[in-house]
Amino acid sequence: MNQPDISIVVPLYNEHEVFDRLIHRLQSVMDSSEHSIEVILVDDGSRDQTAQLIHEISSKDNRFKGVLLSRNFGHQIALSAGMAHAQCAKALMVIDGDLQDPPELLFPFYDIIQNDVDVVYAVRKNRKEGALMSSLYWIFYRMLSRLSEHPIPHDSGDFCMISKRVLNHMNDMPERSRFLRGIRSWVGFKQVPYEYDRDSRADGITKYSMKALFKLAYDGIFNFSNKPLKLITHIGLYTILVSVVYLTGVLIKKLMGYEVPSGFISIVAVITLFSGVQLISLGIIGEYLARIYLQVKNRPLYVVDKIVGFDK
């Protein structure tokens, strides 16, 4: 079987409401392109009819293929599963299934890739989320940029197109706590941004809960920076310095005959402060230890229930 020029990976979780519109948009893109394209639809353990719809479209249109996972492994793992099954010869495009990322950008992305570029990452000029979520995203990307050991572009999600060699390098990385936009940036090669206006969800509700977003943020910070560990050392040094200065001041006032603070409230305040610092420090260390623990168990990233459409 000939390899397609381009693979499109689309992770799906309970997306039956938007599925038909997604397929229509993808088919329009493929019909308009002179290049051979495959679409890999990854079902991340959906509890609705998404898996059945993937079966149906793959039987009707041999350009569509399905990777059905045994349970819900999460967005980043589902993307990794699709990337591992991609058969493209030249480039791979990653989009979300809610149509906030327009598949029509395949054409300008691929034009850029053909000019000795390995990664085209989409940068969101504006968001359709509320003010609170937009502010949190803005803060996160700038905080991550300051903490990361290497540059991670601002306001850039997983929506991108990557060359075949970048895909191979990303597939070779075995880390479990996946933060793909960070891995993509870490690989290097020539990477260029492409600004676009992000649309609202085509239908249904977002499947990314606040808990999942915070987990993704933790993975981004703790997978690509050791500065939180250095922060613990700095906090410890500053705490010791403050304590020495405070005790020195108390002793001087005592020797000079001034009244010095004493009593139950002062003791409780100091103990509470130091206890909080210690618990935060243990939590930061625990985040790193948890990732080491998950990694050394050497379990597979995901379990595939079945694949459909690849035999054609």
C-alpha positions as CSV (number, residue, x, y, z in Angstrom):
1,M,0.0,0.0,0.0
2,N,1.3,3.5,-0.9
3,Q,1.9,5.8,2.0
4,P,-0.2,8.9,2.0
5,D,1.6,12.2,1.8
6,I,-0.2,13.7,4.9
7,S,-1.8,12.2,8.0
8,I,-4.3,14.1,10.1
9,V,-4.8,12.9,13.7
10,V,-8.0,13.8,15.4
11,P,-8.6,12.7,19.1
12,L,-12.2,12.2,20.0
13,Y,-14.0,11.7,23.3
14,N,-17.8,11.7,23.3
15,E,-18.0,13.8,20.1
16,H,-21.0,12.3,18.4
17,E,-22.8,15.7,18.3
18,V,-20.1,17.3,16.1
19,F,-18.9,14.1,14.3
20,D,-20.8,14.6,11.0
21,R,-19.7,18.2,10.7
22,L,-16.1,17.2,11.4
23,I,-16.2,14.5,8.7
24,H,-17.8,16.9,6.2
25,R,-15.1,19.5,6.7
26,L,-12.3,16.9,6.5
27,Q,-13.7,15.4,3.3
28,S,-13.9,18.8,1.7
29,V,-10.3,19.5,2.6
30,M,-9.2,16.1,1.2
31,D,-11.3,16.5,-2.0
32,S,-9.7,19.9,-2.6
33,S,-6.1,18.7,-2.1
34,E,-3.9,17.3,-4.8
35,H,-2.0,15.3,-2.1
36,S,-3.0,11.9,-0.7
37,I,-4.3,12.2,2.8
38,E,-5.3,9.8,5.6
39,V,-7.4,10.8,8.7
40,I,-6.8,8.8,11.9
41,L,-9.7,9.2,14.2
42,V,-8.7,8.2,17.8
43,D,-11.6,7.2,20.1
44,D,-10.4,7.9,23.6
45,G,-12.8,5.5,25.4
46,S,-16.0,7.4,24.5
47,R,-19.3,6.4,26.2
48,D,-21.5,7.6,23.3
49,Q,-21.7,6.6,19.7
50,T,-18.3,8.0,18.6
51,A,-16.7,4.6,18.2
52,Q,-19.6,3.3,16.1
53,L,-19.4,6.4,13.9
54,I,-15.7,5.8,13.4
55,H,-16.5,2.3,12.2
56,E,-19.1,3.5,9.8
57,I,-17.1,6.2,8.2
58,S,-14.0,4.0,7.8
59,S,-16.1,1.4,6.0
60,K,-17.5,4.0,3.6
61,D,-14.4,6.1,3.0
62,N,-11.0,4.3,2.9
63,R,-9.2,7.6,3.7
64,F,-10.5,7.4,7.2
65,K,-9.0,5.0,9.8
66,G,-9.8,4.5,13.4
67,V,-7.8,3.7,16.6
68,L,-10.1,2.7,19.4
69,L,-8.6,2.8,22.8
70,S,-9.7,0.4,25.6
71,R,-10.6,3.2,27.9
72,N,-10.2,6.9,28.4
73,F,-6.5,7.6,28.6
74,G,-6.7,11.4,28.2
75,H,-6.2,13.8,25.3
76,Q,-2.4,13.8,25.1
77,I,-2.2,10.0,25.2
78,A,-4.9,9.7,22.5
79,L,-2.9,12.1,20.3
80,S,0.2,10.0,20.9
81,A,-1.7,6.9,19.9
82,G,-2.8,8.5,16.6
83,M,0.7,9.7,15.9
84,A,2.1,6.2,16.5
85,H,-0.3,4.8,13.9
86,A,0.3,7.5,11.3
87,Q,1.6,6.2,7.9
88,C,2.4,9.6,6.3
89,A,5.4,10.0,4.1
90,K,5.8,13.7,4.4
91,A,3.9,15.5,7.2
92,L,1.4,15.0,10.0
93,M,-1.3,17.5,11.1
94,V,-2.9,17.5,14.6
95,I,-6.3,19.0,15.2
96,D,-9.0,18.7,17.8
97,G,-12.3,17.2,17.0
98,D,-14.5,20.1,18.1
99,L,-13.6,22.2,15.0
100,Q,-12.1,25.0,17.0
101,D,-9.0,24.3,14.9
102,P,-10.0,24.8,11.2
103,P,-8.8,21.8,9.1
104,E,-8.7,24.1,6.1
105,L,-5.4,25.4,7.4
106,L,-3.8,22.2,6.1
107,F,-3.1,24.0,2.9
108,P,-1.0,27.0,4.2
109,F,0.6,24.7,6.8
110,Y,1.8,22.2,4.1
111,D,3.0,25.0,1.9
112,I,5.2,26.2,4.7
113,I,6.4,22.7,5.5
114,Q,7.6,22.2,2.0
115,N,10.0,25.2,2.4
116,D,12.5,23.4,4.6
117,V,10.4,23.9,7.7
118,D,9.8,21.0,10.2
119,V,7.1,22.4,12.5
120,V,4.3,24.9,11.8
121,Y,2.5,25.6,15.1
122,A,-0.7,27.6,15.3
123,V,-0.8,30.6,17.5
124,R,-4.1,31.8,18.8
125,K,-4.7,35.5,18.1
126,N,-7.9,35.4,20.2
127,R,-10.0,33.0,22.1
128,K,-13.7,32.5,22.3
129,E,-13.5,31.4,26.0
130,G,-14.6,33.7,28.8
131,A,-12.5,36.3,30.4
132,L,-11.4,34.0,33.3
133,M,-10.3,31.1,31.2
134,S,-8.5,33.4,28.7
135,S,-6.7,35.1,31.6
136,L,-5.7,31.7,33.1
137,Y,-4.3,30.6,29.7
138,W,-2.4,33.8,29.3
139,I,-0.8,33.5,32.7
140,F,0.0,29.8,32.3
141,Y,1.9,30.2,29.0
142,R,4.0,33.1,30.3
143,M,4.7,31.3,33.5
144,L,5.7,28.2,31.6
145,S,7.9,30.2,29.3
146,R,9.8,31.7,32.4
147,L,10.1,28.3,34.1
148,S,11.0,26.1,31.1
149,E,14.6,25.2,30.4
150,H,14.0,25.9,26.7
151,P,11.5,28.2,24.9
152,I,7.9,27.0,24.6
153,P,5.9,29.4,22.3
154,H,3.1,31.5,23.9
155,D,-0.5,30.8,23.1
156,S,0.3,27.7,21.0
157,G,-1.6,24.5,21.6
158,D,-1.4,21.1,20.0
159,F,-2.8,22.3,16.6
160,C,0.2,22.1,14.2
161,M,1.8,20.3,11.3
162,I,5.1,18.5,11.7
163,S,7.5,16.9,9.3
164,K,8.0,13.1,9.1
165,R,11.4,13.3,11.0
166,V,9.9,15.3,13.8
167,L,7.1,12.8,14.0
168,N,9.6,9.9,14.3
169,H,11.5,11.7,17.1
170,M,8.3,12.4,19.0
171,N,7.2,8.8,18.7
172,D,10.5,7.7,20.1
173,M,10.1,9.6,23.3
174,P,8.8,7.2,26.0
175,E,7.7,9.6,28.7
176,R,4.3,9.0,30.2
177,S,3.3,12.5,31.4
178,R,2.8,13.8,27.9
179,F,2.9,17.5,27.1
180,L,3.1,17.3,23.4
181,R,3.5,21.0,22.6
182,G,6.5,21.0,24.9
183,I,7.9,17.8,23.4
184,R,7.4,19.3,19.9
185,S,9.3,22.4,20.9
186,W,12.1,20.4,22.6
187,V,12.8,18.4,19.4
188,G,14.1,21.5,17.7
189,F,14.7,21.9,14.0
190,K,13.1,24.9,12.1
191,Q,9.8,25.9,13.7
192,V,7.6,28.8,12.6
193,P,4.4,30.2,14.0
194,Y,1.1,30.7,12.1
195,E,-1.4,33.0,13.6
196,Y,-5.1,32.2,13.4
197,D,-8.5,33.1,14.9
198,R,-9.7,30.2,17.0
199,D,-13.4,29.4,16.5
200,S,-15.9,28.4,19.1
201,R,-16.9,24.8,19.6
202,A,-19.0,23.6,16.6
203,D,-21.4,21.7,19.0
204,G,-21.6,20.0,22.3
205,I,-19.6,21.0,25.4
206,T,-15.9,20.9,26.1
207,K,-14.5,17.6,27.4
208,Y,-11.5,19.4,29.0
209,S,-12.5,19.8,32.7
210,M,-10.8,22.3,35.0
211,K,-9.1,19.3,36.7
212,A,-7.8,18.1,33.3
213,L,-6.5,21.6,32.4
214,F,-4.6,21.8,35.7
215,K,-3.1,18.4,35.2
216,L,-1.9,19.5,31.7
217,A,-0.5,22.6,33.3
218,Y,1.4,20.5,35.9
219,D,2.7,18.2,33.2
220,G,4.0,21.2,31.3
221,I,5.7,22.7,34.3
222,F,7.2,19.7,36.0
223,N,8.2,17.9,32.7
224,F,10.1,20.8,31.3
225,S,11.6,22.6,34.3
226,N,13.6,21.9,37.4
227,K,13.1,25.4,38.7
228,P,10.4,24.4,41.2
229,L,13.0,22.3,42.9
230,K,15.5,25.2,42.9
231,L,12.7,27.4,44.3
232,I,12.5,25.1,47.4
233,T,16.1,25.8,48.1
234,H,15.7,29.5,47.7
235,I,12.6,29.5,50.0
236,G,14.6,27.6,52.6
237,L,17.5,30.0,52.4
238,Y,15.3,33.1,52.6
239,T,13.4,31.6,55.5
240,I,16.6,30.9,57.4
241,L,17.8,34.5,56.6
242,V,14.5,36.0,57.8
243,S,14.7,33.9,61.0
244,V,18.3,34.9,61.7
245,V,17.5,38.6,61.2
246,Y,14.4,38.3,63.4
247,L,16.2,36.5,66.2
248,T,19.1,39.0,66.1
249,G,16.7,41.9,66.3
250,V,14.9,40.2,69.3
251,L,18.1,39.6,71.1
252,I,19.3,43.2,70.6
253,K,16.0,44.6,71.8
254,K,16.1,42.2,74.8
255,L,19.7,43.3,75.7
256,M,18.7,46.9,75.4
257,G,15.8,46.5,77.8
258,Y,13.0,46.8,75.3
259,E,9.9,44.7,75.4
260,V,10.0,41.8,73.0
261,P,7.1,39.9,71.4
262,S,6.0,36.7,73.2
263,G,3.0,34.5,73.8
264,F,0.9,31.8,72.2
265,I,-0.2,33.8,69.1
266,S,3.4,34.5,68.0
267,I,4.4,30.8,68.3
268,V,1.3,29.6,66.4
269,A,2.0,32.1,63.6
270,V,5.6,31.0,63.2
271,I,4.8,27.3,63.3
272,T,2.0,27.8,60.8
273,L,4.4,29.7,58.4
274,F,7.1,27.0,58.6
275,S,4.6,24.2,58.3
276,G,3.1,25.7,55.1
277,V,6.6,26.1,53.6
278,Q,7.4,22.5,54.4
279,L,4.2,21.1,53.0
280,I,4.5,23.1,49.7
281,S,8.1,21.9,49.4
282,L,7.0,18.2,49.9
283,G,4.2,18.7,47.3
284,I,6.7,20.0,44.7
285,I,9.1,17.1,45.4
286,G,6.1,14.7,45.3
287,E,5.2,15.9,41.8
288,Y,8.6,14.9,40.5
289,L,8.6,11.6,42.4
290,A,5.2,10.7,41.1
291,R,6.4,11.1,37.5
292,I,9.5,9.0,38.2
293,Y,7.3,6.3,39.8
294,L,5.0,6.2,36.8
295,Q,7.9,6.1,34.3
296,V,9.8,3.3,36.0
297,K,6.8,1.0,36.0
298,N,7.3,0.9,32.2
299,R,3.6,0.3,31.4
300,P,2.5,1.1,27.8
301,L,1.1,4.5,27.2
302,Y,-2.2,3.2,26.1
303,V,-4.1,0.0,25.2
304,V,-5.7,-0.4,21.8
305,D,-9.1,-2.2,21.7
306,K,-9.2,-2.4,17.9
307,I,-8.0,-0.5,14.8
308,V,-10.3,-0.1,11.8
309,G,-9.6,0.8,8.2
310,F,-5.9,0.1,8.2
311,D,-6.3,-3.2,6.3
312,K,-7.6,-1.3,3.3
